[in-house]
Amino acid sequence: MNYVTRSEIATGEIRALLGRNRQAIKELSHCTGISLSTLNARLLGKRGFTIDELDSIALFFGVPLVVLLQRRDLVAQSSASSSDVAERVS
């Protein structure tokens, strides 16, 4: 089993949100007050995000902070497993 850190999860989710919303890192930097060089280092995995940075980024995207810390593939698997159990119980 591969272990993925919360920082790696957050990086992936932020990249995904940038792509889905067609927004540039420069805009994220400007709106959150996080320097472009810091954002680039974080997104390249050179350093992890701070909780304050993640909070600012979540506000920028209009999502709860927890969204940045959850792996979508695991959330989807969990939802599917829950519905499978519910169907078997019925």
The first five atom37 places (N, CA, C, CB, O) and aatype in JSON, in Angstrom:
{
  "aatype": [12, 2, 18, 19, 16, 1, 15, 6, 9, 0, 16, 7, 6, 9, 1, 0, 10, 10, 7, 1, 2, 1, 5, 0, 9, 11, 6, 10, 15, 8, 4, 16, 7, 9, 15, 10, 15, 16, 10, 2, 0, 1, 10, 10, 7, 11, 1, 7, 13, 16, 9, 3, 6, 10, 3, 15, 9, 0, 10, 13, 13, 7, 19, 14, 10, 19, 19, 10, 10, 5, 1, 1, 3, 10, 19, 0, 5, 15, 15, 0, 15, 15, 15, 3, 19, 0, 6, 1, 19, 15],
  "atom_mask": [
    [1, 1, 1, 1, 1],
    [1, 1, 1, 1, 1],
    [1, 1, 1, 1, 1],
    [1, 1, 1, 1, 1],
    [1, 1, 1, 1, 1],
    [1, 1, 1, 1, 1],
    [1, 1, 1, 1, 1],
    [1, 1, 1, 1, 1],
    [1, 1, 1, 1, 1],
    [1, 1, 1, 1, 1],
    [1, 1, 1, 1, 1],
    [1, 1, 1, 0, 1],
    [1, 1, 1, 1, 1],
    [1, 1, 1, 1, 1],
    [1, 1, 1, 1, 1],
    [1, 1, 1, 1, 1],
    [1, 1, 1, 1, 1],
    [1, 1, 1, 1, 1],
    [1, 1, 1, 0, 1],
    [1, 1, 1, 1, 1],
    [1, 1, 1, 1, 1],
    [1, 1, 1, 1, 1],
    [1, 1, 1, 1, 1],
    [1, 1, 1, 1, 1],
    [1, 1, 1, 1, 1],
    [1, 1, 1, 1, 1],
    [1, 1, 1, 1, 1],
    [1, 1, 1, 1, 1],
    [1, 1, 1, 1, 1],
    [1, 1, 1, 1, 1],
    [1, 1, 1, 1, 1],
    [1, 1, 1, 1, 1],
    [1, 1, 1, 0, 1],
    [1, 1, 1, 1, 1],
    [1, 1, 1, 1, 1],
    [1, 1, 1, 1, 1],
    [1, 1, 1, 1, 1],
    [1, 1, 1, 1, 1],
    [1, 1, 1, 1, 1],
    [1, 1, 1, 1, 1],
    [1, 1, 1, 1, 1],
    [1, 1, 1, 1, 1],
    [1, 1, 1, 1, 1],
    [1, 1, 1, 1, 1],
    [1, 1, 1, 0, 1],
    [1, 1, 1, 1, 1],
    [1, 1, 1, 1, 1],
    [1, 1, 1, 0, 1],
    [1, 1, 1, 1, 1],
    [1, 1, 1, 1, 1],
    [1, 1, 1, 1, 1],
    [1, 1, 1, 1, 1],
    [1, 1, 1, 1, 1],
    [1, 1, 1, 1, 1],
    [1, 1, 1, 1, 1],
    [1, 1, 1, 1, 1],
    [1, 1, 1, 1, 1],
    [1, 1, 1, 1, 1],
    [1, 1, 1, 1, 1],
    [1, 1, 1, 1, 1],
    [1, 1, 1, 1, 1],
    [1, 1, 1, 0, 1],
    [1, 1, 1, 1, 1],
    [1, 1, 1, 1, 1],
    [1, 1, 1, 1, 1],
    [1, 1, 1, 1, 1],
    [1, 1, 1, 1, 1],
    [1, 1, 1, 1, 1],
    [1, 1, 1, 1, 1],
    [1, 1, 1, 1, 1],
    [1, 1, 1, 1, 1],
    [1, 1, 1, 1, 1],
    [1, 1, 1, 1, 1],
    [1, 1, 1, 1, 1],
    [1, 1, 1, 1, 1],
    [1, 1, 1, 1, 1],
    [1, 1, 1, 1, 1],
    [1, 1, 1, 1, 1],
    [1, 1, 1, 1, 1],
    [1, 1, 1, 1, 1],
    [1, 1, 1, 1, 1],
    [1, 1, 1, 1, 1],
    [1, 1, 1, 1, 1],
    [1, 1, 1, 1, 1],
    [1, 1, 1, 1, 1],
    [1, 1, 1, 1, 1],
    [1, 1, 1, 1, 1],
    [1, 1, 1, 1, 1],
    [1, 1, 1, 1, 1],
    [1, 1, 1, 1, 1]
  ],
  "atom_positions": [
    [[0.84, -1.18, 0.0], [0.0, 0.0, 0.0], [0.89, 1.25, 0.0], [-0.96, -0.01, 1.22], [1.83, 1.35, 0.8]],
    [[0.61, 2.17, -0.87], [1.37, 3.41, -0.94], [0.79, 4.42, 0.03], [1.37, 3.98, -2.37], [-0.42, 4.63, 0.08]],
    [[1.67, 5.03, 0.81], [1.24, 6.05, 1.75], [1.35, 7.41, 1.08], [2.09, 6.0, 3.06], [2.39, 7.76, 0.52]],
    [[0.29, 8.16, 1.13], [0.26, 9.5, 0.56], [0.03, 10.48, 1.7], [-0.86, 9.64, -0.54], [-0.91, 10.33, 2.49]],
    [[0.89, 11.5, 1.8], [0.76, 12.48, 2.87], [-0.4, 13.43, 2.58], [2.08, 13.26, 3.05], [-0.83, 13.57, 1.44]],
    [[-0.88, 14.08, 3.63], [-1.94, 15.09, 3.46], [-1.46, 16.23, 2.57], [-2.39, 15.64, 4.84], [-2.24, 16.79, 1.8]],
    [[-0.18, 16.55, 2.67], [0.38, 17.61, 1.83], [0.31, 17.23, 0.35], [1.85, 17.91, 2.24], [-0.02, 18.05, -0.49]],
    [[0.62, 15.98, 0.05], [0.53, 15.49, -1.33], [-0.92, 15.49, -1.81], [1.13, 14.07, -1.45], [-1.2, 15.82, -2.96]],
    [[-1.82, 15.11, -0.93], [-3.25, 15.12, -1.28], [-3.69, 16.55, -1.58], [-4.11, 14.51, -0.14], [-4.35, 16.8, -2.58]],
    [[-3.32, 17.48, -0.69], [-3.69, 18.88, -0.88], [-3.13, 19.42, -2.19], [-3.2, 19.74, 0.3], [-3.83, 20.12, -2.92]],
    [[-1.88, 19.1, -2.48], [-1.26, 19.56, -3.73], [-2.05, 19.05, -4.93], [0.2, 19.08, -3.81], [-2.32, 19.82, -5.86]],
    [[-2.42, 17.79, -4.92], [-3.19, 17.22, -6.02], [-4.56, 17.87, -6.16], [0.0, 0.0, 0.0], [-5.01, 18.15, -7.27]],
    [[-5.21, 18.11, -5.04], [-6.54, 18.73, -5.08], [-6.48, 20.18, -5.56], [-7.2, 18.67, -3.7], [-7.35, 20.63, -6.3]],
    [[-5.45, 20.89, -5.14], [-5.3, 22.29, -5.58], [-5.03, 22.32, -7.08], [-4.15, 23.01, -4.8], [-5.61, 23.14, -7.8]],
    [[-4.17, 21.45, -7.55], [-3.9, 21.38, -9.0], [-5.2, 21.05, -9.76], [-2.81, 20.31, -9.3], [-5.48, 21.64, -10.8]],
    [[-5.97, 20.12, -9.23], [-7.23, 19.74, -9.88], [-8.21, 20.91, -9.89], [-7.86, 18.53, -9.16], [-8.86, 21.15, -10.91]],
    [[-8.31, 21.62, -8.79], [-9.22, 22.77, -8.73], [-8.77, 23.87, -9.7], [-9.28, 23.32, -7.3], [-9.6, 24.5, -10.35]],
    [[-7.48, 24.1, -9.78], [-6.97, 25.09, -10.74], [-7.37, 24.69, -12.15], [-5.43, 25.22, -10.63], [-7.82, 25.53, -12.94]],
    [[-7.21, 23.43, -12.47], [-7.57, 22.94, -13.81], [-9.05, 22.99, -14.09], [0.0, 0.0, 0.0], [-9.48, 23.46, -15.15]],
    [[-9.85, 22.51, -13.15], [-11.3, 22.49, -13.35], [-11.87, 23.89, -13.48], [-11.98, 21.77, -12.19], [-12.81, 24.13, -14.24]],
    [[-11.3, 24.83, -12.73], [-11.79, 26.2, -12.75], [-11.07, 27.08, -13.77], [-11.66, 26.82, -11.38], [-11.36, 28.26, -13.91]],
    [[-10.13, 26.48, -14.48], [-9.34, 27.19, -15.5], [-8.74, 28.48, -14.94], [-10.21, 27.51, -16.72], [-8.86, 29.56, -15.52]],
    [[-8.1, 28.33, -13.79], [-7.49, 29.48, -13.15], [-5.98, 29.29, -13.1], [-8.07, 29.7, -11.73], [-5.48, 28.17, -12.98]],
    [[-5.27, 30.38, -13.19], [-3.81, 30.35, -13.18], [-3.27, 30.47, -11.76], [-3.25, 31.47, -14.06], [-3.91, 31.05, -10.88]],
    [[-2.1, 29.92, -11.57], [-1.43, 30.01, -10.28], [-1.2, 31.48, -9.91], [-0.08, 29.24, -10.3], [-1.26, 31.86, -8.74]],
    [[-0.95, 32.3, -10.92], [-0.71, 33.73, -10.68], [-1.95, 34.38, -10.05], [-0.34, 34.45, -12.0], [-1.83, 35.21, -9.15]],
    [[-3.13, 34.0, -10.52], [-4.37, 34.54, -9.95], [-4.56, 34.05, -8.52], [-5.58, 34.13, -10.82], [-4.96, 34.82, -7.64]],
    [[-4.27, 32.78, -8.29], [-4.36, 32.22, -6.94], [-3.42, 32.97, -6.0], [-4.03, 30.7, -6.94], [-3.79, 33.31, -4.88]],
    [[-2.21, 33.23, -6.46], [-1.23, 33.96, -5.68], [-1.74, 35.36, -5.34], [0.1, 34.05, -6.44], [-1.69, 35.78, -4.19]],
    [[-2.22, 36.05, -6.33], [-2.7, 37.42, -6.14], [-3.86, 37.48, -5.14], [-3.14, 38.02, -7.48], [-3.88, 38.34, -4.26]],
    [[-4.81, 36.59, -5.28], [-6.02, 36.62, -4.45], [-5.81, 36.11, -3.03], [-7.11, 35.81, -5.11], [-6.52, 36.51, -2.11]],
    [[-4.83, 35.23, -2.84], [-4.61, 34.67, -1.51], [-3.49, 35.37, -0.75], [-4.29, 33.2, -1.63], [-3.37, 35.22, 0.47]],
    [[-2.68, 36.15, -1.46], [-1.55, 36.8, -0.81], [-0.36, 35.88, -0.59], [0.0, 0.0, 0.0], [0.6, 36.26, 0.08]],
    [[-0.42, 34.68, -1.16], [0.7, 33.73, -1.08], [1.6, 34.03, -2.28], [0.21, 32.21, -1.07], [1.13, 34.04, -3.42]],
    [[2.87, 34.26, -2.03], [3.75, 34.63, -3.14], [3.79, 33.53, -4.2], [5.18, 34.9, -2.63], [3.6, 32.35, -3.91]],
    [[4.02, 33.95, -5.42], [4.07, 33.03, -6.55], [5.19, 32.0, -6.35], [4.29, 33.8, -7.86], [5.01, 30.82, -6.66]],
    [[6.33, 32.44, -5.84], [7.44, 31.5, -5.62], [7.09, 30.47, -4.55], [8.7, 32.26, -5.22], [7.45, 29.3, -4.67]],
    [[6.38, 30.9, -3.5], [5.95, 29.97, -2.46], [4.94, 28.97, -3.02], [5.33, 30.72, -1.26], [5.06, 27.77, -2.78]],
    [[3.96, 29.45, -3.78], [2.98, 28.54, -4.38], [3.65, 27.54, -5.3], [1.91, 29.33, -5.15], [3.33, 26.35, -5.26]],
    [[4.56, 28.01, -6.12], [5.26, 27.1, -7.03], [6.03, 26.03, -6.25], [6.22, 27.88, -7.93], [5.99, 24.85, -6.62]],
    [[6.71, 26.43, -5.2], [7.46, 25.46, -4.38], [6.51, 24.45, -3.75], [8.27, 26.18, -3.29], [6.82, 23.26, -3.7]],
    [[5.37, 24.92, -3.26], [4.4, 24.02, -2.63], [3.82, 23.03, -3.67], [3.25, 24.84, -1.97], [3.71, 21.83, -3.41]],
    [[3.47, 23.56, -4.83], [2.85, 22.71, -5.86], [3.84, 21.74, -6.49], [2.23, 23.58, -6.94], [3.44, 20.73, -7.06]],
    [[5.12, 22.04, -6.39], [6.15, 21.12, -6.86], [6.55, 20.11, -5.78], [7.38, 21.89, -7.33], [7.37, 19.22, -6.02]],
    [[5.97, 20.27, -4.59], [6.25, 19.34, -3.5], [7.55, 19.59, -2.78], [0.0, 0.0, 0.0], [8.01, 18.74, -2.02]],
    [[8.16, 20.76, -2.99], [9.41, 21.08, -2.32], [9.19, 21.38, -0.84], [10.09, 22.26, -3.0], [10.06, 21.13, -0.01]],
    [[8.03, 21.93, -0.54], [7.64, 22.23, 0.85], [6.14, 22.0, 0.96], [8.02, 23.72, 1.25], [5.41, 22.1, -0.03]],
    [[5.68, 21.69, 2.16], [4.26, 21.49, 2.38], [3.53, 22.8, 2.63], [0.0, 0.0, 0.0], [4.14, 23.8, 3.0]],
    [[2.23, 22.78, 2.41], [1.38, 23.95, 2.67], [1.17, 24.11, 4.17], [0.01, 23.81, 1.95], [1.14, 23.12, 4.91]],
    [[1.04, 25.35, 4.62], [0.65, 25.59, 6.01], [-0.87, 25.56, 6.07], [1.22, 26.97, 6.54], [-1.54, 25.67, 5.05]],
    [[-1.41, 25.4, 7.25], [-2.86, 25.38, 7.42], [-3.47, 26.72, 7.01], [-3.23, 25.04, 8.88], [-4.56, 26.76, 6.45]],
    [[-2.77, 27.81, 7.29], [-3.28, 29.13, 6.9], [-3.31, 29.28, 5.38], [-2.4, 30.24, 7.52], [-4.24, 29.86, 4.83]],
    [[-2.29, 28.75, 4.71], [-2.29, 28.8, 3.25], [-3.44, 27.98, 2.68], [-0.95, 28.28, 2.69], [-4.14, 28.41, 1.77]],
    [[-3.63, 26.79, 3.23], [-4.73, 25.94, 2.76], [-6.08, 26.6, 3.01], [-4.68, 24.56, 3.46], [-6.98, 26.51, 2.18]],
    [[-6.22, 27.27, 4.14], [-7.46, 27.97, 4.45], [-7.72, 29.07, 3.42], [-7.41, 28.55, 5.87], [-8.85, 29.22, 2.94]],
    [[-6.7, 29.84, 3.09], [-6.84, 30.91, 2.08], [-7.19, 30.34, 0.71], [-5.54, 31.72, 1.98], [-8.0, 30.91, -0.01]],
    [[-6.57, 29.23, 0.37], [-6.82, 28.59, -0.93], [-8.25, 28.05, -0.98], [-5.8, 27.46, -1.19], [-8.92, 28.18, -2.0]],
    [[-8.7, 27.44, 0.1], [-10.08, 26.93, 0.16], [-11.07, 28.07, -0.01], [-10.33, 26.19, 1.5], [-12.06, 27.93, -0.73]],
    [[-10.82, 29.19, 0.64], [-11.69, 30.37, 0.49], [-11.68, 30.87, -0.94], [-11.25, 31.49, 1.45], [-12.73, 31.23, -1.47]],
    [[-10.52, 30.89, -1.57], [-10.41, 31.32, -2.96], [-11.3, 30.47, -3.88], [-8.95, 31.24, -3.43], [-11.99, 31.0, -4.75]],
    [[-11.28, 29.15, -3.67], [-12.07, 28.25, -4.51], [-13.51, 28.11, -4.03], [-11.42, 26.89, -4.55], [-14.35, 27.53, -4.74]],
    [[-13.81, 28.63, -2.85], [-15.16, 28.53, -2.33], [-15.54, 27.12, -1.9], [0.0, 0.0, 0.0], [-16.68, 26.69, -2.04]],
    [[-14.54, 26.41, -1.36], [-14.79, 25.04, -0.9], [-14.39, 24.92, 0.57], [-14.01, 24.0, -1.76], [-13.56, 25.69, 1.04]],
    [[-14.98, 23.97, 1.3], [-14.54, 23.75, 2.68], [-13.08, 23.27, 2.7], [-15.46, 22.72, 3.39], [-12.65, 22.57, 1.78]],
    [[-12.35, 23.63, 3.71], [-10.96, 23.23, 3.85], [-10.77, 21.72, 3.72], [-10.42, 23.69, 5.19], [-9.79, 21.27, 3.12]],
    [[-11.69, 20.96, 4.25], [-11.57, 19.49, 4.22], [-11.5, 18.95, 2.79], [-12.75, 18.86, 4.95], [-10.92, 17.89, 2.57]],
    [[-12.07, 19.66, 1.83], [-12.02, 19.23, 0.43], [-10.57, 19.13, -0.05], [-12.81, 20.22, -0.47], [-10.23, 18.25, -0.85]],
    [[-9.72, 20.01, 0.44], [-8.31, 19.99, 0.02], [-7.52, 18.85, 0.66], [-7.65, 21.32, 0.36], [-6.43, 18.52, 0.2]],
    [[-8.07, 18.26, 1.7], [-7.36, 17.23, 2.44], [-7.87, 15.82, 2.2], [-7.43, 17.52, 3.88], [-7.37, 14.87, 2.8]],
    [[-8.87, 15.68, 1.32], [-9.45, 14.36, 1.04], [-9.07, 13.92, -0.37], [-10.98, 14.39, 1.19], [-9.12, 14.7, -1.31]],
    [[-8.7, 12.67, -0.5], [-8.44, 12.11, -1.82], [-9.78, 11.75, -2.45], [-7.51, 10.85, -1.74], [-10.55, 10.97, -1.9]],
    [[-10.05, 12.33, -3.61], [-11.32, 12.09, -4.3], [-11.54, 10.63, -4.62], [-11.39, 12.9, -5.57], [-12.66, 10.14, -4.51]],
    [[-10.49, 9.92, -5.02], [-10.66, 8.51, -5.36], [-11.07, 7.7, -4.15], [-9.38, 7.95, -5.96], [-11.87, 6.77, -4.28]],
    [[-10.54, 8.02, -2.97], [-10.94, 7.29, -1.76], [-12.34, 7.67, -1.32], [-9.96, 7.56, -0.64], [-13.08, 6.81, -0.83]],
    [[-12.72, 8.93, -1.47], [-14.06, 9.37, -1.12], [-15.07, 8.66, -2.03], [-14.2, 10.92, -1.26], [-16.11, 8.2, -1.56]],
    [[-14.76, 8.56, -3.31], [-15.66, 7.89, -4.26], [-15.77, 6.41, -3.91], [-15.15, 8.07, -5.72], [-16.87, 5.85, -3.96]],
    [[-14.65, 5.76, -3.57], [-14.68, 4.35, -3.19], [-15.5, 4.14, -1.94], [-13.27, 3.82, -2.99], [-16.27, 3.18, -1.84]],
    [[-15.35, 5.03, -0.97], [-16.08, 4.94, 0.28], [-17.58, 5.07, 0.04], [-15.61, 6.01, 1.26], [-18.37, 4.33, 0.62]],
    [[-17.97, 6.0, -0.82], [-19.39, 6.19, -1.14], [-19.95, 4.96, -1.84], [-19.58, 7.43, -2.03], [-21.07, 4.54, -1.54]],
    [[-19.18, 4.4, -2.76], [-19.64, 3.22, -3.48], [-19.77, 2.04, -2.52], [-18.67, 2.87, -4.62], [-20.74, 1.29, -2.61]],
    [[-18.82, 1.87, -1.61], [-18.89, 0.78, -0.64], [-20.08, 0.92, 0.26], [-17.62, 0.72, 0.18], [-20.74, -0.07, 0.58]],
    [[-20.38, 2.14, 0.69], [-21.52, 2.38, 1.57], [-22.82, 2.05, 0.87], [-21.53, 3.82, 2.04], [-23.72, 1.47, 1.48]],
    [[-22.94, 2.41, -0.41], [-24.18, 2.12, -1.12], [-24.31, 0.63, -1.4], [-24.24, 2.9, -2.42], [-25.42, 0.1, -1.42]],
    [[-23.18, -0.07, -1.63], [-23.21, -1.51, -1.83], [-23.71, -2.22, -0.56], [-21.82, -2.03, -2.23], [-24.51, -3.15, -0.64]],
    [[-23.22, -1.78, 0.58], [-23.65, -2.37, 1.86], [-25.12, -2.1, 2.07], [-22.81, -1.81, 3.04], [-25.85, -3.0, 2.5]],
    [[-25.58, -0.89, 1.79], [-26.99, -0.53, 1.97], [-27.87, -1.4, 1.08], [-27.23, 0.97, 1.65], [-28.94, -1.83, 1.52]],
    [[-27.44, -1.68, -0.15], [-28.24, -2.51, -1.06], [-28.3, -3.95, -0.55], [-27.66, -2.46, -2.49], [-29.35, -4.6, -0.64]],
    [[-27.19, -4.47, -0.02], [-27.17, -5.85, 0.47], [-28.03, -6.0, 1.72], [-25.75, -6.29, 0.76], [-28.61, -7.06, 1.94]],
    [[-28.11, -4.95, 2.53], [-28.89, -5.0, 3.76], [-30.38, -4.96, 3.45], [-28.5, -3.83, 4.69], [-31.18, -5.58, 4.15]],
    [[-30.77, -4.24, 2.4], [-32.17, -4.08, 2.04], [-32.8, -5.36, 1.57], [-32.32, -3.04, 0.99], [-33.98, -5.38, 1.23]]
  ]
}
